[in-house]
Amino acid sequence: MSLSDKDRTVISKMIKYCDDISRLMGLYNEDFYRYTSEISFEYSCGMCLIQIGELAGRVSEDVIRDNPSVAWRSIKAMRNIHAHDYGNIDYSIVWDTLMNDIPDLKLKLAEILKDRP
């Protein structure tokens, strides 16, 4: 199945925010202490996660159905926690997401774009 222009744009934007997180991680030397102590690092990553979650909500049902390896529901849930329950964020879970899930998500999203005209 080919991707709609809308899905292609949305997925490209999600990849951009994954890249932004990667740049932030490099800028702050992938340092968990700095993440929990420097508000600009924490808030910048949080905003990227919110944007990724917002965009995930705009992906078509066809793309979601055809790509079950992407944790679409978890992406949206992370967005909701950052947007609505910020005081109860578990920093170690978010850190694991930033370090492991975001690079993996970027690869999966790039595959979606690559596999479909």
N, C-alpha and C positions, 0 to 999 in steps of 0.2 A: 504494500500500500504506500502511495506517495504521501508526503507531508503537505499539508496546506501551508500557504504563506504565513498564516497566523501562527500555526504550530512551530514553523521554522523560526519565526521571529521570537516567539516566547522562549523556545529552547535556547536560542542564541543568547538571549538576555540572561537566562539562568547560568549559562556557561560564563558569561562576563562576570557575574557576581561570584562564581566559584573562583575565577581568576583574581578578583579583588581580594577575596579571603586569602588566597595563596600569597599575594603580594604583602598583605598585612602580616601574615605569619612570618614571612621573610624579614620584613622591616623590624619586627619585634623578636627575631631570633627564635621563633617557636618556643617561647618561654611562658610556661603556665603561670609562674609567679607574676610576670608582667601583665599577663591577661587579667589576672584577678586584682591587680593593684593599679594598673593604668587605665583609667576610665575611657580614654580615647580609643584604646585597643579593644576593650570589651564592647563599647557602644558601636564602634565601626563594624566589628564582626557581627554583632547582633542585628544591625540594620541590614547587612548583606543576607543574613539568614531570613529575616522578615521578607525581604524582596524575593528571595528564591521561593519561599513558601507562597507568597502572593502569586507569583508567576506559575507555580505548579497548579494552582487553582484555575488557571486559564488554559491549561493544556486540554486538548479534546479527549473525549472518552475513548476514541479509537486509539490514540497514542498511549493512553493509560492501559487500555486492555492489551495492546500489542507489546507492551514493555513491562511485564510484571516484576522484572528484576529491579526496577526503580521503586524505591519505597515512597510512593506518592503520598500516602496517608501520613507517614511519619514526617515527611517534609512539611506538610501542612500543619501537623501538630506542633512541630518545633516553632513554626511561625506564630501559632496561636499562643504558645507559652511566652515567647518574647514580646508579643504585642499586648497580651492581656493579663499575664500573670508574672510580670517581670520580677517581682519580689521573691518569687519561689523558684528561681532558676537554680539548678544543680550545675555548678560550674564544671565539675569533672565530666558530666555527661556532655555538656556543650563542647568542652575541650576535645573529647573523643570524636565528636561530630566534626569539629574543625580539622582535626589532624587526620582522620581516617575516612569519614563518610563523604566529606566534600570532595577530596581528590577522586574517590571512587565514583561519586555522582557525576563529576565532570567527564570522566571517561565514558560512562554509560550514555550521557547526553550527547557526547560527540559521536558515539556509535549510531545513535538514532538519526542524527543528521547525515552521517556518512552512508548509512544503509538505504536511505530513501532519496530519490530525486526531488 
